Amino acid sequence: MGGWLLFGAVVCTLSGLLPEGWGAEQAEAARKVVQRTAAPYPELARSMALQGVVKLEVVVSPDGSVKDVQIKGGHPVLSQAAINSVRRWKWEASAHESHEIVEVKFMPE
């Protein structure tokens, strides 16, 4: 049961859904992103007026680089742009590999 609480706290924390201060212990288990690249809004998505969130599970190596990315949800037209962007992100170093849940939001400009 505790694992699901941690998972929920990480997802909510990354997506900004938790009230400030709630779940602080659980949120600290997630590694911090130290370098983030914005995902470009795909031209096809713009022409279709698509918007939404792509949810990804990212395997982060101990050195903070991205080892693998898996799509967990979101529109297929937006997914590849989200993956390409997250693959360039850098997390803080850690003693072990970790699995991070990331949500990338796409809104037309």
Wavefront OBJ file of the C-alpha trace (Angstrom):
o trace
v 0.000 0.000 0.000
v 2.843 2.411 0.810
v 4.236 2.034 -2.713
v 0.987 3.290 -4.257
v 0.943 6.261 -1.894
v 4.494 7.142 -2.941
v 3.593 6.706 -6.629
v 0.542 8.947 -6.224
v 2.511 11.579 -4.322
v 5.231 11.664 -6.983
v 2.707 11.974 -9.819
v 0.768 14.664 -7.973
v 3.930 16.520 -7.004
v 5.289 16.501 -10.566
v 1.954 17.668 -11.926
v 1.494 20.319 -9.209
v -1.678 18.797 -7.738
v -0.595 18.495 -4.106
v -1.169 21.329 -1.672
v 2.100 22.856 -0.522
v 3.707 20.821 2.235
v 1.505 17.732 1.794
v 3.399 14.540 1.083
v 6.787 16.200 1.499
v 8.353 12.968 2.777
v 7.063 10.982 -0.202
v 8.005 13.633 -2.759
v 11.636 13.707 -1.623
v 12.056 10.098 -2.798
v 11.806 11.325 -6.418
v 15.015 12.577 -8.023
v 15.140 16.206 -9.020
v 15.483 17.270 -12.618
v 18.557 19.502 -12.964
v 18.321 20.170 -16.711
v 15.028 20.242 -18.594
v 14.433 20.736 -22.322
v 11.029 22.053 -23.371
v 9.115 19.835 -25.778
v 8.325 21.576 -29.074
v 4.645 21.611 -29.957
v 4.364 19.277 -32.998
v 3.196 20.966 -36.203
v 0.655 18.177 -36.858
v -0.787 18.684 -33.354
v -0.981 22.436 -33.995
v -2.867 21.882 -37.267
v -5.276 19.532 -35.464
v -5.602 21.914 -32.465
v -4.535 19.078 -30.157
v -3.606 19.723 -26.572
v -3.068 17.511 -23.587
v -0.670 15.706 -21.318
v 1.689 12.851 -22.132
v 2.556 10.666 -19.159
v 5.944 8.917 -19.290
v 7.867 6.511 -17.096
v 11.552 7.368 -17.291
v 14.361 5.054 -16.196
v 17.174 7.281 -14.931
v 20.749 5.960 -14.649
v 22.791 6.607 -11.497
v 24.650 9.412 -13.338
v 21.335 11.203 -13.975
v 21.042 10.465 -17.697
v 17.939 8.912 -19.246
v 18.284 5.192 -19.861
v 14.768 4.412 -21.144
v 11.397 6.095 -21.663
v 7.999 4.362 -21.830
v 4.687 6.010 -22.727
v 2.068 5.546 -20.015
v -0.629 7.775 -21.507
v -1.387 10.622 -23.854
v -2.180 11.316 -27.487
v 0.110 9.486 -29.941
v 0.717 12.663 -31.975
v 2.143 14.346 -28.862
v 3.987 11.322 -27.441
v 7.056 11.307 -29.686
v 7.769 15.006 -29.062
v 7.524 14.367 -25.312
v 9.899 11.391 -25.518
v 12.434 13.299 -27.627
v 12.442 16.132 -25.121
v 12.663 14.002 -21.959
v 15.545 11.960 -23.403
v 17.648 15.160 -23.189
v 16.749 15.850 -19.544
v 19.295 15.352 -16.771
v 18.478 14.305 -13.202
v 20.586 14.643 -10.083
v 23.094 11.826 -9.542
v 22.129 8.950 -7.258
v 23.580 5.695 -5.999
v 20.964 3.696 -7.905
v 18.892 3.699 -11.064
v 15.378 5.049 -10.549
v 12.002 5.111 -12.270
v 10.447 8.571 -12.508
v 6.943 9.483 -13.640
v 6.867 12.612 -15.794
v 3.969 14.504 -17.326
v 4.649 16.748 -20.317
v 1.895 19.271 -21.079
v 1.160 20.507 -24.586
v -0.964 23.623 -25.039
v -1.354 25.558 -28.291
v 0.240 28.976 -28.233
l 1 2 3 4 5 6 7 8 9 10 11 12 13 14 15 16 17 18 19 20 21 22 23 24 25 26 27 28 29 30 31 32 33 34 35 36 37 38 39 40 41 42 43 44 45 46 47 48 49 50 51 52 53 54 55 56 57 58 59 60 61 62 63 64 65 66 67 68 69 70 71 72 73 74 75 76 77 78 79 80 81 82 83 84 85 86 87 88 89 90 91 92 93 94 95 96 97 98 99 100 101 102 103 104 105 106 107 108 109
